[in-house]
Amino acid sequence: MTFLDQARELLREHPVVDGHNDLPWALREQVRYDLDARDIATDQHAHLHTDIPRLRAGGVGAQYWSVYVRSDLPGAVPATLEQIDCVRQLIDRHPDALRAALTAADMEAARAEGRIASLMGAEGGHSIANSLGTLRGLYALGVRYMTLTHNDNVDWADSATDVSKAGGLTAFGREVVREMNREGMLVDLSHVAATTMRDALDVSAAPVIFSHSSARAVCDHPRNIPDDVLERLPANGGVAMVTFVPKFVLQAAVDWTAAADDNMRAHGFHHLDTTAEAMAVHRAFETANPRPVATVATVADHLDHMREVAGVDHLGIGGDYDGTAFTPEGLGDVSGYPRLLAELLERGWSTSDLAKLTWQNAVRVLGAAEDVARDLRATRAPSHATIESLDG
Protein backbone atom coordinates (compact mmCIF):
# COMPACT_ATOMS: atom_id res chain seq x y z
CA MET A 1 0.00 0.00 0.00
CA THR A 2 1.40 3.40 -0.97
CA PHE A 3 1.56 6.37 1.39
CA LEU A 4 -1.22 7.99 -0.66
CA ASP A 5 -3.39 4.88 -0.25
CA GLN A 6 -2.74 4.95 3.51
CA ALA A 7 -3.65 8.64 3.64
CA ARG A 8 -6.97 8.08 1.88
CA GLU A 9 -7.77 5.16 4.17
CA LEU A 10 -7.05 7.29 7.26
CA LEU A 11 -9.27 10.10 5.98
CA ARG A 12 -12.24 7.77 5.76
CA GLU A 13 -12.11 7.47 9.55
CA HIS A 14 -10.57 10.82 10.47
CA PRO A 15 -11.53 13.33 7.78
CA VAL A 16 -10.11 16.82 7.50
CA VAL A 17 -11.57 19.70 9.47
CA ASP A 18 -10.47 22.67 7.38
CA GLY A 19 -10.36 25.94 9.28
CA HIS A 20 -10.87 28.39 6.45
CA ASN A 21 -12.45 28.36 2.98
CA ASP A 22 -13.53 31.55 1.18
CA LEU A 23 -16.08 29.97 -1.17
CA PRO A 24 -18.88 32.38 -0.08
CA TRP A 25 -16.78 35.41 -1.03
CA ALA A 26 -15.84 33.82 -4.37
CA LEU A 27 -19.54 33.23 -5.05
CA ARG A 28 -20.28 36.85 -4.19
CA GLU A 29 -17.52 38.18 -6.42
CA GLN A 30 -18.06 35.85 -9.38
CA VAL A 31 -21.84 35.47 -9.63
CA ARG A 32 -23.38 37.61 -6.87
CA TYR A 33 -24.61 34.49 -5.08
CA ASP A 34 -26.29 32.96 -8.15
CA LEU A 35 -25.81 29.39 -6.96
CA ASP A 36 -27.21 27.97 -10.19
CA ALA A 37 -24.34 29.63 -12.05
CA ARG A 38 -21.81 27.95 -9.73
CA ASP A 39 -23.48 24.67 -8.78
CA ILE A 40 -21.00 23.09 -6.38
CA ALA A 41 -22.67 19.70 -6.80
CA THR A 42 -20.80 19.58 -10.10
CA ASP A 43 -17.19 20.09 -11.14
CA GLN A 44 -16.32 23.79 -10.84
CA HIS A 45 -12.57 23.55 -11.36
CA ALA A 46 -12.67 26.18 -14.09
CA HIS A 47 -13.92 28.75 -11.59
CA LEU A 48 -13.35 27.58 -8.00
CA HIS A 49 -11.04 25.57 -5.79
CA THR A 50 -14.08 24.04 -4.10
CA ASP A 51 -16.99 21.82 -5.05
CA ILE A 52 -18.62 18.82 -3.42
CA PRO A 53 -16.98 16.13 -5.60
CA ARG A 54 -13.53 17.51 -4.81
CA LEU A 55 -14.35 17.94 -1.09
CA ARG A 56 -15.23 14.25 -1.12
CA ALA A 57 -12.05 13.34 -3.00
CA GLY A 58 -10.01 15.36 -0.51
CA GLY A 59 -11.47 13.60 2.52
CA VAL A 60 -13.01 16.74 4.00
CA GLY A 61 -15.38 15.99 6.86
CA ALA A 62 -15.90 19.49 8.24
CA GLN A 63 -15.43 22.93 6.79
CA TYR A 64 -15.40 26.34 8.40
CA TRP A 65 -16.85 28.51 5.65
CA SER A 66 -15.48 32.03 5.97
CA VAL A 67 -18.16 34.72 6.00
CA TYR A 68 -15.46 37.27 5.23
CA VAL A 69 -16.06 40.73 3.85
CA ARG A 70 -13.35 43.21 2.95
CA SER A 71 -12.42 45.59 5.74
CA ASP A 72 -12.70 48.58 3.39
CA LEU A 73 -16.20 47.59 2.27
CA PRO A 74 -18.91 50.05 3.39
CA GLY A 75 -21.61 48.28 5.37
CA ALA A 76 -19.58 45.37 6.69
CA VAL A 77 -22.35 44.08 8.95
CA PRO A 78 -25.06 43.64 6.26
CA ALA A 79 -22.45 42.22 3.90
CA THR A 80 -21.49 39.66 6.56
CA LEU A 81 -25.17 38.76 6.93
CA GLU A 82 -25.31 38.17 3.17
CA GLN A 83 -22.33 35.85 3.47
CA ILE A 84 -24.07 33.92 6.26
CA ASP A 85 -27.15 33.68 4.07
CA CYS A 86 -25.00 32.24 1.27
CA VAL A 87 -23.71 29.47 3.53
CA ARG A 88 -27.24 28.65 4.67
CA GLN A 89 -28.39 28.45 1.06
CA LEU A 90 -25.52 26.12 0.20
CA ILE A 91 -26.45 23.80 3.06
CA ASP A 92 -30.15 23.87 2.10
CA ARG A 93 -29.34 23.11 -1.55
CA HIS A 94 -27.09 20.15 -0.77
CA PRO A 95 -28.57 18.31 2.23
CA ASP A 96 -27.10 14.97 1.18
CA ALA A 97 -23.57 16.36 1.31
CA LEU A 98 -23.62 19.23 3.82
CA ARG A 99 -24.94 19.48 7.36
CA ALA A 100 -25.11 22.65 9.44
CA ALA A 101 -22.94 22.32 12.55
CA LEU A 102 -22.93 24.53 15.63
CA THR A 103 -21.21 22.28 18.14
CA ALA A 104 -18.55 19.61 18.42
CA ALA A 105 -21.35 17.06 18.79
CA ASP A 106 -22.83 18.27 15.50
CA MET A 107 -19.47 17.71 13.83
CA GLU A 108 -19.36 14.14 15.08
CA ALA A 109 -22.96 13.55 14.00
CA ALA A 110 -22.19 14.80 10.50
CA ARG A 111 -19.18 12.48 10.28
CA ALA A 112 -21.33 9.53 11.35
CA GLU A 113 -23.83 10.40 8.60
CA GLY A 114 -21.15 10.79 5.95
CA ARG A 115 -21.95 14.47 5.50
CA ILE A 116 -19.61 17.46 5.64
CA ALA A 117 -20.13 19.47 8.81
CA SER A 118 -20.56 23.09 7.77
CA LEU A 119 -19.53 25.76 10.26
CA MET A 120 -18.95 29.48 9.85
CA GLY A 121 -16.16 31.85 10.80
CA ALA A 122 -16.23 35.65 10.51
CA GLU A 123 -12.92 36.99 9.22
CA GLY A 124 -12.22 40.33 10.83
CA GLY A 125 -13.53 42.27 13.80
CA HIS A 126 -14.82 44.97 11.44
CA SER A 127 -17.78 42.60 10.98
CA ILE A 128 -19.15 43.56 14.42
CA ALA A 129 -18.79 47.36 13.97
CA ASN A 130 -17.52 47.83 17.55
CA SER A 131 -20.72 46.30 18.96
CA LEU A 132 -20.85 43.43 21.43
CA GLY A 133 -24.54 43.02 20.65
CA THR A 134 -23.64 42.46 17.00
CA LEU A 135 -21.04 39.93 18.10
CA ARG A 136 -23.71 38.01 20.00
CA GLY A 137 -26.01 38.31 16.98
CA LEU A 138 -23.41 36.66 14.74
CA TYR A 139 -23.03 33.83 17.25
CA ALA A 140 -26.83 33.37 17.31
CA LEU A 141 -26.75 33.09 13.51
CA GLY A 142 -24.19 30.28 13.69
CA VAL A 143 -20.79 31.97 13.51
CA ARG A 144 -18.40 29.90 15.60
CA TYR A 145 -15.17 31.84 15.30
CA MET A 146 -14.16 35.41 14.63
CA THR A 147 -10.75 36.45 13.36
CA LEU A 148 -10.02 39.54 15.42
CA THR A 149 -8.70 41.51 12.43
CA HIS A 150 -8.22 41.03 8.73
CA ASN A 151 -5.47 42.88 6.82
CA ASP A 152 -6.24 46.23 8.45
CA ASN A 153 -6.39 47.27 12.08
CA VAL A 154 -9.75 47.58 13.76
CA ASP A 155 -10.33 50.24 16.40
CA TRP A 156 -9.55 47.78 19.18
CA ALA A 157 -6.91 45.41 17.75
CA ASP A 158 -3.78 45.53 15.61
CA SER A 159 -3.45 43.57 12.38
CA ALA A 160 -0.27 41.80 11.29
CA THR A 161 -0.23 43.76 8.04
CA ASP A 162 -1.00 47.29 9.22
CA VAL A 163 0.93 49.92 11.18
CA SER A 164 0.60 49.31 14.92
CA LYS A 165 -1.93 51.58 16.58
CA ALA A 166 -3.25 49.83 19.70
CA GLY A 167 -0.07 47.94 20.56
CA GLY A 168 -2.12 44.72 20.60
CA LEU A 169 -5.61 44.76 22.14
CA THR A 170 -7.23 47.82 23.69
CA ALA A 171 -9.43 47.54 26.78
CA PHE A 172 -12.45 47.10 24.51
CA GLY A 173 -10.55 44.48 22.52
CA ARG A 174 -9.98 42.50 25.70
CA GLU A 175 -13.69 42.78 26.43
CA VAL A 176 -14.44 41.41 22.93
CA VAL A 177 -12.32 38.35 23.75
CA ARG A 178 -14.08 37.87 27.10
CA GLU A 179 -17.48 38.13 25.42
CA MET A 180 -16.45 35.62 22.75
CA ASN A 181 -15.45 33.26 25.55
CA ARG A 182 -18.84 33.76 27.19
CA GLU A 183 -20.67 33.01 23.95
CA GLY A 184 -18.54 30.01 22.98
CA MET A 185 -17.14 31.70 19.87
CA LEU A 186 -13.55 30.72 19.15
CA VAL A 187 -11.01 33.53 19.18
CA ASP A 188 -9.16 33.31 15.86
CA LEU A 189 -5.68 34.86 15.83
CA SER A 190 -4.83 34.50 12.16
CA HIS A 191 -4.17 37.89 10.54
CA VAL A 192 -3.47 39.65 13.85
CA ALA A 193 -0.21 41.23 14.99
CA ALA A 194 2.00 39.20 17.31
CA THR A 195 1.23 41.70 20.06
CA THR A 196 -2.48 41.01 19.58
CA MET A 197 -1.83 37.26 19.69
CA ARG A 198 -0.05 37.60 23.01
CA ASP A 199 -2.68 39.90 24.51
CA ALA A 200 -5.49 37.55 23.45
CA LEU A 201 -3.71 34.57 25.00
CA ASP A 202 -3.34 36.57 28.22
CA VAL A 203 -7.08 37.27 28.32
CA SER A 204 -8.80 34.23 26.83
CA ALA A 205 -10.25 31.67 29.21
CA ALA A 206 -10.90 29.32 26.28
CA PRO A 207 -8.58 27.75 23.70
CA VAL A 208 -7.81 29.98 20.73
CA ILE A 209 -7.31 28.99 17.11
CA PHE A 210 -5.30 30.18 14.16
CA SER A 211 -7.70 29.29 11.35
CA HIS A 212 -5.11 29.65 8.56
CA SER A 213 -1.54 30.53 9.59
CA SER A 214 1.87 28.91 9.33
CA ALA A 215 5.22 29.19 11.14
CA ARG A 216 7.15 32.45 11.09
CA ALA A 217 10.42 30.66 11.86
CA VAL A 218 10.09 28.76 8.57
CA CYS A 219 8.80 31.69 6.48
CA ASP A 220 9.29 35.17 7.86
CA HIS A 221 5.95 36.75 7.02
CA PRO A 222 3.96 38.77 9.59
CA ARG A 223 0.87 36.64 8.87
CA ASN A 224 2.65 33.66 10.41
CA ILE A 225 2.97 32.62 14.05
CA PRO A 226 6.16 33.35 16.05
CA ASP A 227 7.62 30.48 18.03
CA ASP A 228 6.99 32.14 21.41
CA VAL A 229 3.26 32.16 20.58
CA LEU A 230 3.30 28.56 19.36
CA GLU A 231 4.98 27.63 22.64
CA ARG A 232 1.96 28.98 24.56
CA LEU A 233 -0.62 26.81 22.80
CA PRO A 234 -0.23 23.74 25.07
CA ALA A 235 -1.11 25.77 28.18
CA ASN A 236 -4.00 27.45 26.36
CA GLY A 237 -5.24 24.28 24.63
CA GLY A 238 -5.47 26.01 21.26
CA VAL A 239 -4.87 24.86 17.70
CA ALA A 240 -2.75 26.37 14.91
CA MET A 241 -4.13 25.40 11.50
CA VAL A 242 -1.42 25.49 8.84
CA THR A 243 -2.27 27.37 5.67
CA PHE A 244 -1.23 26.55 2.10
CA VAL A 245 -0.94 30.07 0.65
CA PRO A 246 2.45 30.21 -1.13
CA LYS A 247 3.19 33.78 -0.08
CA PHE A 248 2.90 32.69 3.56
CA VAL A 249 4.81 29.41 3.36
CA LEU A 250 7.69 30.01 0.90
CA GLN A 251 10.13 32.85 1.54
CA ALA A 252 10.87 33.40 -2.16
CA ALA A 253 7.13 33.75 -2.75
CA VAL A 254 6.92 36.47 -0.09
CA ASP A 255 9.23 38.71 -2.11
CA TRP A 256 7.56 37.84 -5.42
CA THR A 257 4.12 38.57 -3.99
CA ALA A 258 5.15 42.01 -2.78
CA ALA A 259 6.10 42.88 -6.36
CA ALA A 260 2.90 41.31 -7.74
CA ASP A 261 0.76 43.27 -5.27
CA ASP A 262 2.46 46.50 -6.29
CA ASN A 263 1.68 45.63 -9.91
CA MET A 264 -2.00 45.04 -9.09
CA ARG A 265 -2.29 48.41 -7.38
CA ALA A 266 -0.52 50.11 -10.28
CA HIS A 267 -3.25 48.72 -12.57
CA GLY A 268 -6.02 50.00 -10.29
CA PHE A 269 -6.95 46.70 -8.61
CA HIS A 270 -7.09 45.72 -4.95
CA HIS A 271 -4.28 43.24 -4.40
CA LEU A 272 -6.79 40.60 -3.18
CA ASP A 273 -9.10 40.98 -6.19
CA THR A 274 -9.81 37.62 -7.87
CA THR A 275 -12.18 38.80 -10.59
CA ALA A 276 -11.42 37.78 -14.17
CA GLU A 277 -10.02 41.21 -15.00
CA ALA A 278 -7.73 41.24 -11.98
CA MET A 279 -6.56 37.68 -12.60
CA ALA A 280 -5.63 38.65 -16.17
CA VAL A 281 -3.30 41.26 -14.69
CA HIS A 282 -1.89 38.63 -12.33
CA ARG A 283 -1.27 36.21 -15.20
CA ALA A 284 0.48 38.82 -17.29
CA PHE A 285 2.79 39.66 -14.39
CA GLU A 286 3.50 35.98 -13.81
CA THR A 287 4.35 35.43 -17.49
CA ALA A 288 6.96 38.16 -17.30
CA ASN A 289 8.11 37.18 -13.79
CA PRO A 290 7.71 33.43 -13.13
CA ARG A 291 6.56 32.96 -9.56
CA PRO A 292 8.39 30.70 -7.09
CA VAL A 293 6.48 27.47 -6.64
CA ALA A 294 5.60 26.10 -3.21
CA THR A 295 4.99 22.36 -2.93
CA VAL A 296 3.42 19.82 -0.61
CA ALA A 297 6.83 19.50 1.02
CA THR A 298 6.89 23.25 1.73
CA VAL A 299 3.70 22.96 3.78
CA ALA A 300 4.95 19.81 5.49
CA ASP A 301 8.08 21.69 6.57
CA HIS A 302 5.85 24.12 8.47
CA LEU A 303 3.95 21.29 10.14
CA ASP A 304 7.18 19.57 11.16
CA HIS A 305 8.36 22.77 12.84
CA MET A 306 4.99 23.54 14.43
CA ARG A 307 4.80 20.01 15.85
CA GLU A 308 8.27 20.42 17.35
CA VAL A 309 7.38 23.73 19.02
CA ALA A 310 3.67 23.38 19.95
CA GLY A 311 3.14 19.61 19.91
CA VAL A 312 0.93 17.48 17.72
CA ASP A 313 -2.11 18.07 19.94
CA HIS A 314 -2.19 21.71 18.82
CA LEU A 315 -2.11 21.47 15.03
CA GLY A 316 -4.74 21.57 12.31
CA ILE A 317 -5.27 22.52 8.67
CA GLY A 318 -6.70 25.70 7.15
CA GLY A 319 -6.07 25.74 3.42
CA ASP A 320 -7.59 29.16 2.55
CA TYR A 321 -9.02 27.79 -0.69
CA ASP A 322 -10.95 30.24 -2.87
CA GLY A 323 -9.29 33.03 -0.90
CA THR A 324 -5.96 32.92 -2.70
CA ALA A 325 -4.97 33.34 -6.32
CA PHE A 326 -2.19 30.75 -6.12
CA THR A 327 -1.73 27.37 -4.46
CA PRO A 328 1.19 24.99 -3.91
CA GLU A 329 2.03 22.35 -6.48
CA GLY A 330 0.06 19.25 -5.49
CA LEU A 331 -2.41 21.23 -3.38
CA GLY A 332 -4.25 23.00 -6.18
CA ASP A 333 -7.74 22.55 -4.74
CA VAL A 334 -9.67 20.86 -1.94
CA SER A 335 -8.98 17.40 -3.35
CA GLY A 336 -5.31 17.69 -2.39
CA TYR A 337 -5.30 16.94 1.35
CA PRO A 338 -4.39 13.23 0.90
CA ARG A 339 -1.13 14.31 -0.76
CA LEU A 340 -0.16 16.32 2.30
CA LEU A 341 -0.93 13.41 4.59
CA ALA A 342 1.07 11.07 2.34
CA GLU A 343 4.05 13.42 2.61
CA LEU A 344 3.75 13.44 6.40
CA LEU A 345 3.46 9.64 6.53
CA GLU A 346 6.63 9.39 4.48
CA ARG A 347 8.31 11.69 7.02
CA GLY A 348 7.36 9.36 9.86
CA TRP A 349 4.17 10.89 11.22
CA SER A 350 2.03 8.19 12.81
CA THR A 351 -1.60 7.56 11.98
CA SER A 352 -2.53 8.74 15.49
CA ASP A 353 -0.63 11.98 14.87
CA LEU A 354 -2.49 12.51 11.61
CA ALA A 355 -5.87 11.76 13.18
CA LYS A 356 -5.20 14.61 15.61
CA LEU A 357 -4.11 16.92 12.81
CA THR A 358 -7.10 16.25 10.57
CA TRP A 359 -10.04 15.78 12.93
CA GLN A 360 -9.52 15.36 16.64
CA ASN A 361 -7.79 18.60 17.60
CA ALA A 362 -10.28 20.86 15.83
CA VAL A 363 -13.28 19.05 17.29
CA ARG A 364 -11.75 19.13 20.76
CA VAL A 365 -11.07 22.86 20.68
CA LEU A 366 -14.67 23.74 19.75
CA GLY A 367 -15.96 21.46 22.49
CA ALA A 368 -13.62 23.11 25.00
CA ALA A 369 -14.91 26.56 24.02
CA GLU A 370 -18.45 25.30 24.62
CA ASP A 371 -17.47 24.06 28.08
CA VAL A 372 -15.89 27.40 29.02
CA ALA A 373 -18.95 29.29 27.77
CA ARG A 374 -21.28 27.11 29.83
CA ASP A 375 -19.34 27.97 33.00
CA LEU A 376 -19.02 31.67 32.18
CA ARG A 377 -22.71 32.12 31.43
CA ALA A 378 -23.50 30.85 34.90
CA THR A 379 -21.54 33.73 36.46
CA ARG A 380 -21.29 36.50 33.86
CA ALA A 381 -24.11 38.48 32.27
CA PRO A 382 -23.82 39.69 28.68
CA SER A 383 -21.53 42.69 28.47
CA HIS A 384 -22.99 46.00 27.34
CA ALA A 385 -19.67 47.82 27.37
CA THR A 386 -18.96 50.19 24.50
CA ILE A 387 -15.68 51.14 22.89
CA GLU A 388 -16.26 54.71 24.11
CA SER A 389 -16.72 53.62 27.72
CA LEU A 390 -13.59 51.43 27.75
CA ASP A 391 -11.21 53.12 25.33
CA GLY A 392 -12.31 56.75 25.68
Salt bridges, closest charged atoms under 4 A:
ASP22 OD2 - HIS20 NE2 3.14
ASP36 OD1 - ARG93 NH2 3.15
ASP43 OD1 - HIS45 ND1 2.93
ASP51 OD2 - ARG54 NH2 2.83
ASP72 OD1 - ARG70 NE 2.99
GLU82 OE1 - ARG28 NH1 2.72
GLU82 OE1 - ARG32 NH2 3.19
ASP106 OD1 - ARG99 NH2 3.86
GLU108 OE1 - ARG111 NH2 2.87
GLU113 OE2 - ARG99 NH1 2.63
GLU113 OE1 - ARG115 NH2 2.74
GLU123 OE1 - HIS20 NE2 3.17
GLU123 OE2 - HIS150 NE2 3.65
GLU123 OE2 - HIS191 NE2 3.02
GLU123 OE2 - HIS212 NE2 3.14
GLU175 OE1 - ARG178 NE 2.94
GLU175 OE2 - ARG380 NH2 3.20
GLU179 OE2 - ARG136 NH1 2.84
GLU179 OE1 - ARG380 NH2 3.15
GLU183 OE2 - ARG182 NH1 3.15
GLU183 OE1 - ARG377 NH2 3.71
ASP202 OD1 - ARG232 NH2 2.69
ASP227 OD1 - HIS305 NE2 2.76
ASP228 OD2 - ARG198 NE 2.86
ASP262 OD1 - ARG265 NH2 2.97
GLU286 OE2 - ARG291 NE 2.67
ASP301 OD1 - ARG347 NH1 2.80
ASP304 OD2 - ARG347 NH1 2.70
ASP313 OD1 - LYS356 NZ 2.81
ASP320 OD1 - HIS20 NE2 3.68
ASP322 OD1 - HIS49 ND1 3.89
ASP333 OD2 - ARG54 NH1 3.23
GLU343 OE2 - ARG347 NE 2.81
ASP353 OD2 - ARG307 NH1 3.02
ASP371 OD1 - ARG374 NH1 2.87
